[in-house]
């Protein structure tokens, strides 16, 4: 046996022998308990249901200026995650999206992700002002044009059946180059 092979064998055997000593303690699931549901999640209740929506693209012209769509949001995972679907269309484009929203109990912040059938994701964080009944949802994404985007939704809860919103998306993190601006309204389906 060569010296090189002997050294390799020695190191390998030493690692195998030491591995149990380096491992952590045994897991005892009888001592691990599910934490209580974060009460902050209740702020998402306003979104639960079926919605119709319409929007105007401020920096578009002609038939591309008006968008319409539908949305559905429901609780999942023991009411710890809000999940939903959205469809959007204008005369020249359409897309479908699926999202998950939740509360991060260690970072104390709302988090969310949206994925669409164009393959472009959005991920963000949100803040909710309960007194103003207003959501501010910042995100990073790949925009529908295929390039990196930085955006913000502001959703005003008018009442339990109406959400006014505006969205602005920029090409740069300093928000100097606007890509798209939209204003819209969600109306709950009855």
N, C-alpha and C positions, 0 to 999 in steps of 0.2 A: 504494500500500500504506500502511495506517495505521501510526502509530508503535507502537501496541499490538501489531499483527500482526508488525511488524518485530522488536520486542523478543522476542516469543514464538519466532519463527523463529531468531533469533540464539541464544537460550538452548538451544533444541532442537538446533541444529547443534553448539553447543559441547559439549553433553552427549554427543552421538553421537561426536564427535571424541575426547573425553576417555575414553570408556568403556573402550577397550582398555588405556589406561594405568592405569586403576583396578582392572582385573581381577587376580585372583591368578595365581600361576604355573600352568603347564599341569600337569595331573594325569598322573603316570607310574605306572600300575598295576603295572609290573614292580618298583617299589620299595615297594609296599604289600602287606604280608603278613598273612594271617589269624593272629591271636594264638592261643596255645595255649588249650585248654579249661581253664577254671578248676576246680581240684580240689574247690572248695567245692560244686560241683554234685552230686558223688557222694552228699552227704547226702540228696538227694531219692530215691535208689534205693529206700529203704524204702517209698515210696508206689507204685512201679511195680507194676501188676497190676490184677486185678479184685477188687472188694470188695462185701460186703453190710454194711449198717450199720443200727443202730437207735439211737434217742435218746428221752430223756424231757425234755419241756419243764417245767421246775421251776415256772414261774408260769402254768401253764395248767390247765384242768380238763377232766374227762370224756374224750371221744374225741380231743380236740385235744392231749392230753398226750403221746401216743405217736406218734413218726415212724419210718418205715422207709425204706430206700432202697438204691441201688446206686451204685458209683463205678468208674471205670476211669481209670488214669493210665499214660501211655506217654511215652517219650522222642521228641523231634522235633528237627529242625534240628541234626543232627550231635551229638546228646545235649547240647545247650546250653539246651534248653527242655523243660520237662515240661508236657504238655498232657493234659487229661482232660475227662471228662463225669461228671455226677452227676445222679441222679434222687431226688426226695424226695416223700413223701406221708404224709398223715394222713387221717382220715376226711373232713375238710372242705376240704382244700387239697392242692395238689401243684404242684411246679415241677421244671423241668430246668435244668441249668446247665452251662456250659463254662468251663474255666479254663486259664490259662497261668501257669507259674511259672518263674523263672529267677534268675540271679545277676548283679548289676550289677558288672562288673569295675572300674569307675572309682570307684564309691561304696562298694564292698566291702560290699554288703548283698544279702540275698535280697529279691526283689520278686515280686509276684503280682497277678493280676487274675482275677475271676470275673464272668461275665455270665449272666443267667438269662432264661427265656422270659417273664418278667413285664416285662422291660426295665429291671431294676434292677441296676446294677453294684456290685461291691465292688473296691476296690484297696487293697493293703497292702504292708507290709514284714514280714519275719520274722527271727527270731533262732533259731539252733539251738545248744543246749547238748549237745555230743557226749558228755560224761561222764554226764549225766543222761538222755540220749536223749530230749530234750524240745524241741518246737518251740513258740515263742510268736509268734503271727501277729496283729499289730494291723492294723485296717483302717478305712476310711471307706466308707460305702455309702449307698444308698437302701434302706431296709428293706422287707420285704414289705408293710408298712402304707403305703408310699409316701412316708414322711418320711425326712429325713436321719438317719443312724445312725453310731455310732462303736462298734467292736467289737473283740473279741479272742478268738481260738481258742488253746487250749493243747492240744497233741497230745502224749501220752506214748506212746512206742514201748515196748509191753510186751514184744513179741518180733516176729520178722519177719512173723508172721501176725495180730497183734493190735495195734490202735491205740486207746487210750482217749482221749477228747477231751471238752472242755467249751468252751462258747461263751457269751459274755455280750455283749449289745448294749445300748447306751445311747442316749438321745435327745439327749444333750449331750456336748460334748468334755471336760467335767470329770468325767464318769461319775457324775453324781448321780441321774439318772432312768433306771432300768433298764427296757428295753423287753421283752427276752426273755433267758431263761437256759436252756441245754440241756446235758445230759450224755449222752454216747453212746459206742458202741464200734464200730469197724470190724473185720470179720473177713475175711481173705483167702479168696477162693473157690478151691476145689481142682479 
